[in-house]
Amino acid sequence: MSTDLIPVPVPDAVTAFKARRLPVRVADAVREQADAVREAVSHHGLGMEAQADREDALAVVARANKTLATVPSRGSLVVRGAA
């Protein structure tokens, strides 16, 4: 018996419904976090200036994680290993 989970796509309507139920500060933190993660990944392995930009993006992720970690039952929103 395999324990591998198969990812199931979530319809956009369900995602939008869930997002409308989040407090504004949490929804803002989720958006900031997603943007910062994309930025951090795009600057990975580049020169010194890009590395500084990556560190700034990781700091944004850490701040967003602090906000998201305070939300009960929303621990899945926290990005692990980002800070």
N, CA, C and O atoms as a GROMACS GRO file, in nm:
protein
  332
    1MET      N    1   0.085  -0.118   0.000
    1MET     CA    2   0.000   0.000   0.000
    1MET      C    3   0.089   0.123   0.000
    1MET      O    4   0.176   0.138   0.086
    2SER      N    5   0.067   0.211  -0.096
    2SER     CA    6   0.148   0.331  -0.111
    2SER      C    7   0.090   0.446  -0.028
    2SER      O    8  -0.031   0.462  -0.016
    3THR      N    9   0.180   0.526   0.030
    3THR     CA   10   0.136   0.642   0.108
    3THR      C   11   0.154   0.771   0.032
    3THR      O   12   0.136   0.880   0.088
    4ASP      N   13   0.192   0.761  -0.097
    4ASP     CA   14   0.209   0.882  -0.178
    4ASP      C   15   0.075   0.946  -0.204
    4ASP      O   16  -0.021   0.881  -0.246
    5LEU      N   17   0.069   1.076  -0.177
    5LEU     CA   18  -0.054   1.150  -0.201
    5LEU      C   19  -0.056   1.203  -0.343
    5LEU      O   20   0.046   1.248  -0.394
    6ILE      N   21  -0.170   1.197  -0.404
    6ILE     CA   22  -0.186   1.249  -0.539
    6ILE      C   23  -0.248   1.388  -0.528
    6ILE      O   24  -0.358   1.402  -0.474
    7PRO      N   25  -0.180   1.490  -0.580
    7PRO     CA   26  -0.236   1.625  -0.570
    7PRO      C   27  -0.365   1.636  -0.653
    7PRO      O   28  -0.372   1.589  -0.767
    8VAL      N   29  -0.463   1.699  -0.593
    8VAL     CA   30  -0.590   1.719  -0.660
    8VAL      C   31  -0.604   1.869  -0.687
    8VAL      O   32  -0.593   1.949  -0.594
    9PRO      N   33  -0.627   1.908  -0.811
    9PRO     CA   34  -0.640   2.050  -0.840
    9PRO      C   35  -0.764   2.109  -0.771
    9PRO      O   36  -0.869   2.045  -0.765
   10VAL      N   37  -0.748   2.230  -0.721
   10VAL     CA   38  -0.858   2.299  -0.654
   10VAL      C   39  -0.916   2.399  -0.754
   10VAL      O   40  -0.842   2.482  -0.807
   11PRO      N   41  -1.045   2.392  -0.780
   11PRO     CA   42  -1.106   2.487  -0.874
   11PRO      C   43  -1.087   2.632  -0.828
   11PRO      O   44  -1.085   2.660  -0.708
   12ASP      N   45  -1.072   2.722  -0.923
   12ASP     CA   46  -1.053   2.863  -0.892
   12ASP      C   47  -1.166   2.919  -0.807
   12ASP      O   48  -1.143   3.003  -0.720
   13ALA      N   49  -1.287   2.874  -0.830
   13ALA     CA   50  -1.402   2.923  -0.753
   13ALA      C   51  -1.388   2.886  -0.605
   13ALA      O   52  -1.424   2.966  -0.518
   14VAL      N   53  -1.337   2.768  -0.578
   14VAL     CA   54  -1.317   2.726  -0.438
   14VAL      C   55  -1.208   2.810  -0.374
   14VAL      O   56  -1.222   2.854  -0.260
   15THR      N   57  -1.099   2.832  -0.446
   15THR     CA   58  -0.990   2.914  -0.394
   15THR      C   59  -1.039   3.056  -0.366
   15THR      O   60  -1.007   3.112  -0.262
   16ALA      N   61  -1.116   3.113  -0.457
   16ALA     CA   62  -1.170   3.248  -0.438
   16ALA      C   63  -1.264   3.253  -0.319
   16ALA      O   64  -1.262   3.349  -0.242
   17PHE      N   65  -1.347   3.150  -0.302
   17PHE     CA   66  -1.439   3.144  -0.188
   17PHE      C   67  -1.362   3.142  -0.057
   17PHE      O   68  -1.396   3.214   0.037
   18LYS      N   69  -1.259   3.058  -0.051
   18LYS     CA   70  -1.178   3.050   0.071
   18LYS      C   71  -1.107   3.182   0.098
   18LYS      O   72  -1.098   3.224   0.214
   19ALA      N   73  -1.057   3.248  -0.006
   19ALA     CA   74  -0.986   3.374   0.011
   19ALA      C   75  -1.078   3.483   0.065
   19ALA      O   76  -1.034   3.567   0.144
   20ARG      N   77  -1.204   3.483   0.024
   20ARG     CA   78  -1.299   3.583   0.075
   20ARG      C   79  -1.327   3.565   0.223
   20ARG      O   80  -1.371   3.660   0.289
   21ARG      N   81  -1.303   3.448   0.276
   21ARG     CA   82  -1.331   3.420   0.417
   21ARG      C   83  -1.212   3.455   0.508
   21ARG      O   84  -1.226   3.454   0.631
   22LEU      N   85  -1.098   3.484   0.450
   22LEU     CA   86  -0.979   3.519   0.528
   22LEU      C   87  -0.987   3.664   0.573
   22LEU      O   88  -1.038   3.748   0.500
   23PRO      N   89  -0.936   3.694   0.692
   23PRO     CA   90  -0.924   3.834   0.732
   23PRO      C   91  -0.833   3.909   0.635
   23PRO      O   92  -0.745   3.849   0.574
   24VAL      N   93  -0.854   4.038   0.620
   24VAL     CA   94  -0.779   4.119   0.523
   24VAL      C   95  -0.629   4.109   0.549
   24VAL      O   96  -0.552   4.094   0.454
   25ARG      N   97  -0.587   4.117   0.675
   25ARG     CA   98  -0.443   4.110   0.705
   25ARG      C   99  -0.383   3.977   0.664
   25ARG      O  100  -0.267   3.972   0.623
   26VAL      N  101  -0.460   3.870   0.673
   26VAL     CA  102  -0.411   3.739   0.634
   26VAL      C  103  -0.403   3.729   0.481
   26VAL      O  104  -0.305   3.678   0.427
   27ALA      N  105  -0.507   3.776   0.414
   27ALA     CA  106  -0.505   3.773   0.266
   27ALA      C  107  -0.389   3.857   0.213
   27ALA      O  108  -0.323   3.818   0.117
   28ASP      N  109  -0.365   3.973   0.275
   28ASP     CA  110  -0.252   4.056   0.234
   28ASP      C  111  -0.119   3.984   0.256
   28ASP      O  112  -0.030   3.989   0.172
   29ALA      N  113  -0.107   3.917   0.370
   29ALA     CA  114   0.016   3.844   0.401
   29ALA      C  115   0.038   3.730   0.302
   29ALA      O  116   0.151   3.703   0.262
   30VAL      N  117  -0.069   3.663   0.263
   30VAL     CA  118  -0.057   3.553   0.166
   30VAL      C  119  -0.008   3.607   0.032
   30VAL      O  120   0.080   3.547  -0.030
   31ARG      N  121  -0.063   3.721  -0.012
   31ARG     CA  122  -0.019   3.780  -0.139
   31ARG      C  123   0.127   3.824  -0.132
   31ARG      O  124   0.204   3.797  -0.223
   32GLU      N  125   0.164   3.892  -0.022
   32GLU     CA  126   0.303   3.937  -0.006
   32GLU      C  127   0.397   3.818  -0.006
   32GLU      O  128   0.504   3.821  -0.068
   33GLN      N  129   0.357   3.714   0.064
   33GLN     CA  130   0.440   3.595   0.074
   33GLN      C  131   0.460   3.530  -0.062
   33GLN      O  132   0.572   3.494  -0.098
   34ALA      N  133   0.354   3.515  -0.139
   34ALA     CA  134   0.365   3.453  -0.271
   34ALA      C  135   0.455   3.534  -0.363
   34ALA      O  136   0.539   3.479  -0.434
   35ASP      N  137   0.438   3.666  -0.361
   35ASP     CA  138   0.523   3.752  -0.444
   35ASP      C  139   0.670   3.742  -0.403
   35ASP      O  140   0.758   3.734  -0.487
   36ALA      N  141   0.694   3.743  -0.272
   36ALA     CA  142   0.831   3.738  -0.222
   36ALA      C  143   0.897   3.604  -0.252
   36ALA      O  144   1.016   3.600  -0.284
   37VAL      N  145   0.822   3.496  -0.243
   37VAL     CA  146   0.878   3.364  -0.275
   37VAL      C  147   0.917   3.359  -0.422
   37VAL      O  148   1.025   3.309  -0.455
   38ARG      N  149   0.830   3.410  -0.511
   38ARG     CA  150   0.865   3.414  -0.653
   38ARG      C  151   0.991   3.496  -0.676
   38ARG      O  152   1.078   3.456  -0.754
   39GLU      N  153   1.002   3.609  -0.609
   39GLU     CA  154   1.120   3.694  -0.624
   39GLU      C  155   1.245   3.625  -0.573
   39GLU      O  156   1.350   3.630  -0.637
   40ALA      N  157   1.234   3.561  -0.457
   40ALA     CA  158   1.349   3.492  -0.398
   40ALA      C  159   1.398   3.381  -0.489
   40ALA      O  160   1.519   3.362  -0.505
   41VAL      N  161   1.307   3.308  -0.548
   41VAL     CA  162   1.345   3.198  -0.638
   41VAL      C  163   1.410   3.253  -0.764
   41VAL      O  164   1.505   3.194  -0.816
   42SER      N  165   1.359   3.365  -0.814
   42SER     CA  166   1.415   3.420  -0.938
   42SER      C  167   1.556   3.475  -0.918
   42SER      O  168   1.632   3.484  -1.015
   43HIS      N  169   1.594   3.512  -0.795
   43HIS     CA  170   1.727   3.567  -0.768
   43HIS      C  171   1.825   3.462  -0.715
   43HIS      O  172   1.938   3.495  -0.681
   44HIS      N  173   1.783   3.338  -0.708
   44HIS     CA  174   1.869   3.233  -0.653
   44HIS      C  175   1.986   3.205  -0.746
   44HIS      O  176   1.968   3.185  -0.866
   45GLY      N  177   2.106   3.203  -0.690
   45GLY     CA  178   2.225   3.164  -0.764
   45GLY      C  179   2.283   3.271  -0.855
   45GLY      O  180   2.362   3.240  -0.943
   46LEU      N  181   2.245   3.396  -0.835
   46LEU     CA  182   2.295   3.504  -0.919
   46LEU      C  183   2.404   3.582  -0.846
   46LEU      O  184   2.456   3.535  -0.745
   47GLY      N  185   2.438   3.700  -0.895
   47GLY     CA  186   2.545   3.781  -0.838
   47GLY      C  187   2.512   3.838  -0.700
   47GLY      O  188   2.407   3.810  -0.643
   48MET      N  189   2.604   3.920  -0.650
   48MET     CA  190   2.591   3.977  -0.516
   48MET      C  191   2.467   4.065  -0.501
   48MET      O  192   2.396   4.057  -0.401
   49GLU      N  193   2.441   4.149  -0.601
   49GLU     CA  194   2.324   4.238  -0.593
   49GLU      C  195   2.194   4.158  -0.593
   49GLU      O  196   2.102   4.187  -0.518
   50ALA      N  197   2.189   4.056  -0.678
   50ALA     CA  198   2.070   3.971  -0.684
   50ALA      C  199   2.056   3.893  -0.553
   50ALA      O  200   1.945   3.868  -0.507
   51GLN      N  201   2.167   3.855  -0.494
   51GLN     CA  202   2.163   3.784  -0.366
   51GLN      C  203   2.105   3.874  -0.257
   51GLN      O  204   2.030   3.828  -0.171
   52ALA      N  205   2.140   4.002  -0.260
   52ALA     CA  206   2.084   4.098  -0.164
   52ALA      C  207   1.934   4.112  -0.185
   52ALA      O  208   1.858   4.119  -0.089
   53ASP      N  209   1.890   4.116  -0.311
   53ASP     CA  210   1.746   4.121  -0.340
   53ASP      C  211   1.676   3.996  -0.289
   53ASP      O  212   1.564   4.003  -0.238
   54ARG      N  213   1.743   3.883  -0.304
   54ARG     CA  214   1.686   3.756  -0.255
   54ARG      C  215   1.671   3.759  -0.104
   54ARG      O  216   1.569   3.716  -0.050
   55GLU      N  217   1.771   3.811  -0.035
   55GLU     CA  218   1.764   3.821   0.111
   55GLU      C  219   1.649   3.913   0.154
   55GLU      O  220   1.579   3.885   0.251
   56ASP      N  221   1.631   4.024   0.080
   56ASP     CA  222   1.518   4.114   0.109
   56ASP      C  223   1.385   4.041   0.091
   56ASP      O  224   1.294   4.056   0.172
   57ALA      N  225   1.375   3.963  -0.016
   57ALA     CA  226   1.252   3.888  -0.041
   57ALA      C  227   1.227   3.784   0.068
   57ALA      O  228   1.113   3.765   0.110
   58LEU      N  229   1.333   3.719   0.114
   58LEU     CA  230   1.318   3.621   0.222
   58LEU      C  231   1.275   3.688   0.352
   58LEU      O  232   1.204   3.628   0.433
   59ALA      N  233   1.317   3.812   0.374
   59ALA     CA  234   1.273   3.886   0.492
   59ALA      C  235   1.124   3.915   0.484
   59ALA      O  236   1.053   3.910   0.584
   60VAL      N  237   1.075   3.947   0.364
   60VAL     CA  238   0.931   3.970   0.345
   60VAL      C  239   0.854   3.840   0.374
   60VAL      O  240   0.749   3.843   0.437
   61VAL      N  241   0.907   3.728   0.327
   61VAL     CA  242   0.844   3.599   0.353
   61VAL      C  243   0.839   3.573   0.504
   61VAL      O  244   0.737   3.527   0.555
   62ALA      N  245   0.946   3.603   0.574
   62ALA     CA  246   0.950   3.582   0.719
   62ALA      C  247   0.846   3.667   0.790
   62ALA      O  248   0.780   3.620   0.883
   63ARG      N  249   0.832   3.793   0.748
   63ARG     CA  250   0.731   3.881   0.810
   63ARG      C  251   0.591   3.829   0.782
   63ARG      O  252   0.506   3.829   0.871
   64ALA      N  253   0.566   3.786   0.659
   64ALA     CA  254   0.435   3.730   0.625
   64ALA      C  255   0.409   3.602   0.704
   64ALA      O  256   0.297   3.579   0.750
   65ASN      N  257   0.512   3.520   0.721
   65ASN     CA  258   0.497   3.397   0.799
   65ASN      C  259   0.457   3.427   0.943
   65ASN      O  260   0.378   3.354   1.002
   66LYS      N  261   0.512   3.535   1.001
   66LYS     CA  262   0.476   3.572   1.138
   66LYS      C  263   0.328   3.602   1.148
   66LYS      O  264   0.261   3.561   1.243
   67THR      N  265   0.276   3.674   1.049
   67THR     CA  266   0.134   3.706   1.048
   67THR      C  267   0.051   3.579   1.031
   67THR      O  268  -0.048   3.559   1.102
   68LEU      N  269   0.091   3.495   0.937
   68LEU     CA  270   0.014   3.374   0.908
   68LEU      C  271   0.022   3.271   1.018
   68LEU      O  272  -0.071   3.192   1.036
   69ALA      N  273   0.131   3.270   1.092
   69ALA     CA  274   0.146   3.173   1.201
   69ALA      C  275   0.052   3.204   1.318
   69ALA      O  276   0.024   3.117   1.400
   70THR      N  277   0.005   3.328   1.327
   70THR     CA  278  -0.084   3.366   1.437
   70THR      C  279  -0.229   3.332   1.409
   70THR      O  280  -0.314   3.344   1.498
   71VAL      N  281  -0.260   3.289   1.287
   71VAL     CA  282  -0.397   3.259   1.249
   71VAL      C  283  -0.428   3.114   1.286
   71VAL      O  284  -0.360   3.022   1.239
   72PRO      N  285  -0.528   3.093   1.371
   72PRO     CA  286  -0.561   2.956   1.410
   72PRO      C  287  -0.601   2.872   1.288
   72PRO      O  288  -0.671   2.920   1.198
   73SER      N  289  -0.557   2.750   1.285
   73SER     CA  290  -0.587   2.650   1.181
   73SER      C  291  -0.543   2.693   1.042
   73SER      O  292  -0.596   2.642   0.944
   74ARG      N  293  -0.447   2.784   1.031
   74ARG     CA  294  -0.396   2.824   0.900
   74ARG      C  295  -0.246   2.799   0.892
   74ARG      O  296  -0.177   2.866   0.815
   75GLY      N  297  -0.195   2.706   0.968
   75GLY     CA  298  -0.052   2.676   0.967
   75GLY      C  299  -0.002   2.632   0.831
   75GLY      O  300   0.118   2.643   0.803
   76SER      N  301  -0.091   2.583   0.747
   76SER     CA  302  -0.049   2.537   0.614
   76SER      C  303  -0.009   2.654   0.524
   76SER      O  304   0.050   2.632   0.418
   77LEU      N  305  -0.040   2.778   0.563
   77LEU     CA  306  -0.005   2.894   0.483
   77LEU      C  307   0.140   2.937   0.505
   77LEU      O  308   0.194   3.014   0.426
   78VAL      N  309   0.202   2.889   0.611
   78VAL     CA  310   0.340   2.929   0.643
   78VAL      C  311   0.437   2.857   0.551
   78VAL      O  312   0.428   2.735   0.532
   79VAL      N  313   0.531   2.934   0.492
   79VAL     CA  314   0.633   2.875   0.406
   79VAL      C  315   0.748   2.828   0.494
   79VAL      O  316   0.810   2.909   0.564
   80ARG      N  317   0.778   2.701   0.490
   80ARG     CA  318   0.885   2.642   0.573
   80ARG      C  319   1.021   2.667   0.508
   80ARG      O  320   1.034   2.662   0.385
   81GLY      N  321   1.122   2.692   0.590
   81GLY     CA  322   1.258   2.706   0.541
   81GLY      C  323   1.285   2.834   0.468
   81GLY      O  324   1.388   2.847   0.401
   82ALA      N  325   1.197   2.931   0.479
   82ALA     CA  326   1.214   3.056   0.405
   82ALA      C  327   1.296   3.157   0.484
   82ALA      O  328   1.351   3.250   0.425
   83ALA      N  329   1.306   3.141   0.613
   83ALA     CA  330   1.378   3.241   0.690
   83ALA      C  331   1.473   3.175   0.788
   83ALA      O  332   1.542   3.244   0.862
   0.00000   0.00000   0.00000
